[in-house]
Amino acid sequence: MDTTTSPDTRKRLYHVPLAIAVYLACFFFPALYVNDNFEPQWPLGLLISGWAGALELNFGWYANPAFALAVLTAGTRPRRAAWFACTALLLALTVPFHGYVRVHEIASRSPVTAYGWGYALWVASMALLAGGQLRVARGAGVALRAGLLAAALAVVAHVVYLLATGLALTGGPR
């Protein structure tokens, strides 16, 4: 099986560098705020220590390896990359369902009081990659509209959930 990417395939993969750029942009903004004093938590610190969330059945951090696998397989195995990207999006959307996050030390938990733009950009990068990969894997017709609609609906439903529960998505206290 030939695993090289054709010029046509490379043209269709414009969403991959865009998703990577949005993912990298999330590191410049606080991902979430904890405690009553709205102490910002930066994405790099959460990326380093987030794996420990699995100890409390918080698997949101595992969206990062799924995102990386989707990016690495985007050109050679588009269906597998679409599966990884959709998995990454679903895992990223589970983060707010856990009211606490491990910060500073692995042993301490702090309540999440707000979500920052770093978190919003992180989820947006997952949605962008999932929608684009569904387009590539299924063709540009109905699958494009269905994939992008599904990603947009997931993000909108997520923002509605955050607003309904009183968790801010503005980068600071309400």
Secondary structure as a PSIPRED ss2 file (coil, helix, strand):
# PSIPRED VFORMAT (PSIPRED V4.0)

   1 M C   1.000  0.000  0.000
   2 D C   1.000  0.000  0.000
   3 T C   1.000  0.000  0.000
   4 T C   1.000  0.000  0.000
   5 T C   1.000  0.000  0.000
   6 S C   1.000  0.000  0.000
   7 P H   0.000  1.000  0.000
   8 D H   0.000  1.000  0.000
   9 T H   0.000  1.000  0.000
  10 R H   0.000  1.000  0.000
  11 K H   0.000  1.000  0.000
  12 R H   0.000  1.000  0.000
  13 L C   1.000  0.000  0.000
  14 Y C   1.000  0.000  0.000
  15 H H   0.000  1.000  0.000
  16 V H   0.000  1.000  0.000
  17 P H   0.000  1.000  0.000
  18 L H   0.000  1.000  0.000
  19 A H   0.000  1.000  0.000
  20 I H   0.000  1.000  0.000
  21 A H   0.000  1.000  0.000
  22 V H   0.000  1.000  0.000
  23 Y H   0.000  1.000  0.000
  24 L H   0.000  1.000  0.000
  25 A H   0.000  1.000  0.000
  26 C H   0.000  1.000  0.000
  27 F H   0.000  1.000  0.000
  28 F H   0.000  1.000  0.000
  29 F C   1.000  0.000  0.000
  30 P C   1.000  0.000  0.000
  31 A C   1.000  0.000  0.000
  32 L E   0.000  0.000  1.000
  33 Y E   0.000  0.000  1.000
  34 V E   0.000  0.000  1.000
  35 N C   1.000  0.000  0.000
  36 D C   1.000  0.000  0.000
  37 N C   1.000  0.000  0.000
  38 F C   1.000  0.000  0.000
  39 E E   0.000  0.000  1.000
  40 P E   0.000  0.000  1.000
  41 Q E   0.000  0.000  1.000
  42 W C   1.000  0.000  0.000
  43 P H   0.000  1.000  0.000
  44 L H   0.000  1.000  0.000
  45 G H   0.000  1.000  0.000
  46 L H   0.000  1.000  0.000
  47 L H   0.000  1.000  0.000
  48 I H   0.000  1.000  0.000
  49 S H   0.000  1.000  0.000
  50 G H   0.000  1.000  0.000
  51 W H   0.000  1.000  0.000
  52 A H   0.000  1.000  0.000
  53 G H   0.000  1.000  0.000
  54 A H   0.000  1.000  0.000
  55 L H   0.000  1.000  0.000
  56 E H   0.000  1.000  0.000
  57 L C   1.000  0.000  0.000
  58 N C   1.000  0.000  0.000
  59 F C   1.000  0.000  0.000
  60 G H   0.000  1.000  0.000
  61 W H   0.000  1.000  0.000
  62 Y H   0.000  1.000  0.000
  63 A H   0.000  1.000  0.000
  64 N H   0.000  1.000  0.000
  65 P H   0.000  1.000  0.000
  66 A H   0.000  1.000  0.000
  67 F H   0.000  1.000  0.000
  68 A H   0.000  1.000  0.000
  69 L H   0.000  1.000  0.000
  70 A H   0.000  1.000  0.000
  71 V H   0.000  1.000  0.000
  72 L H   0.000  1.000  0.000
  73 T H   0.000  1.000  0.000
  74 A C   1.000  0.000  0.000
  75 G C   1.000  0.000  0.000
  76 T C   1.000  0.000  0.000
  77 R C   1.000  0.000  0.000
  78 P H   0.000  1.000  0.000
  79 R H   0.000  1.000  0.000
  80 R H   0.000  1.000  0.000
  81 A H   0.000  1.000  0.000
  82 A H   0.000  1.000  0.000
  83 W H   0.000  1.000  0.000
  84 F H   0.000  1.000  0.000
  85 A H   0.000  1.000  0.000
  86 C H   0.000  1.000  0.000
  87 T H   0.000  1.000  0.000
  88 A H   0.000  1.000  0.000
  89 L H   0.000  1.000  0.000
  90 L H   0.000  1.000  0.000
  91 L H   0.000  1.000  0.000
  92 A H   0.000  1.000  0.000
  93 L C   1.000  0.000  0.000
  94 T C   1.000  0.000  0.000
  95 V H   0.000  1.000  0.000
  96 P H   0.000  1.000  0.000
  97 F H   0.000  1.000  0.000
  98 H C   1.000  0.000  0.000
  99 G C   1.000  0.000  0.000
 100 Y E   0.000  0.000  1.000
 101 V E   0.000  0.000  1.000
 102 R E   0.000  0.000  1.000
 103 V C   1.000  0.000  0.000
 104 H C   1.000  0.000  0.000
 105 E C   1.000  0.000  0.000
 106 I C   1.000  0.000  0.000
 107 A C   1.000  0.000  0.000
 108 S C   1.000  0.000  0.000
 109 R E   0.000  0.000  1.000
 110 S E   0.000  0.000  1.000
 111 P E   0.000  0.000  1.000
 112 V E   0.000  0.000  1.000
 113 T E   0.000  0.000  1.000
 114 A E   0.000  0.000  1.000
 115 Y E   0.000  0.000  1.000
 116 G C   1.000  0.000  0.000
 117 W H   0.000  1.000  0.000
 118 G H   0.000  1.000  0.000
 119 Y H   0.000  1.000  0.000
 120 A H   0.000  1.000  0.000
 121 L H   0.000  1.000  0.000
 122 W H   0.000  1.000  0.000
 123 V H   0.000  1.000  0.000
 124 A H   0.000  1.000  0.000
 125 S H   0.000  1.000  0.000
 126 M H   0.000  1.000  0.000
 127 A H   0.000  1.000  0.000
 128 L H   0.000  1.000  0.000
 129 L H   0.000  1.000  0.000
 130 A H   0.000  1.000  0.000
 131 G H   0.000  1.000  0.000
 132 G H   0.000  1.000  0.000
 133 Q H   0.000  1.000  0.000
 134 L H   0.000  1.000  0.000
 135 R H   0.000  1.000  0.000
 136 V H   0.000  1.000  0.000
 137 A H   0.000  1.000  0.000
 138 R H   0.000  1.000  0.000
 139 G C   1.000  0.000  0.000
 140 A C   1.000  0.000  0.000
 141 G C   1.000  0.000  0.000
 142 V H   0.000  1.000  0.000
 143 A H   0.000  1.000  0.000
 144 L H   0.000  1.000  0.000
 145 R H   0.000  1.000  0.000
 146 A H   0.000  1.000  0.000
 147 G H   0.000  1.000  0.000
 148 L H   0.000  1.000  0.000
 149 L H   0.000  1.000  0.000
 150 A H   0.000  1.000  0.000
 151 A H   0.000  1.000  0.000
 152 A H   0.000  1.000  0.000
 153 L H   0.000  1.000  0.000
 154 A H   0.000  1.000  0.000
 155 V H   0.000  1.000  0.000
 156 V H   0.000  1.000  0.000
 157 A H   0.000  1.000  0.000
 158 H H   0.000  1.000  0.000
 159 V H   0.000  1.000  0.000
 160 V H   0.000  1.000  0.000
 161 Y H   0.000  1.000  0.000
 162 L H   0.000  1.000  0.000
 163 L H   0.000  1.000  0.000
 164 A H   0.000  1.000  0.000
 165 T C   1.000  0.000  0.000
 166 G C   1.000  0.000  0.000
 167 L C   1.000  0.000  0.000
 168 A E   0.000  0.000  1.000
 169 L C   1.000  0.000  0.000
 170 T C   1.000  0.000  0.000
 171 G C   1.000  0.000  0.000
 172 G C   1.000  0.000  0.000
 173 P C   1.000  0.000  0.000
 174 R C   1.000  0.000  0.000
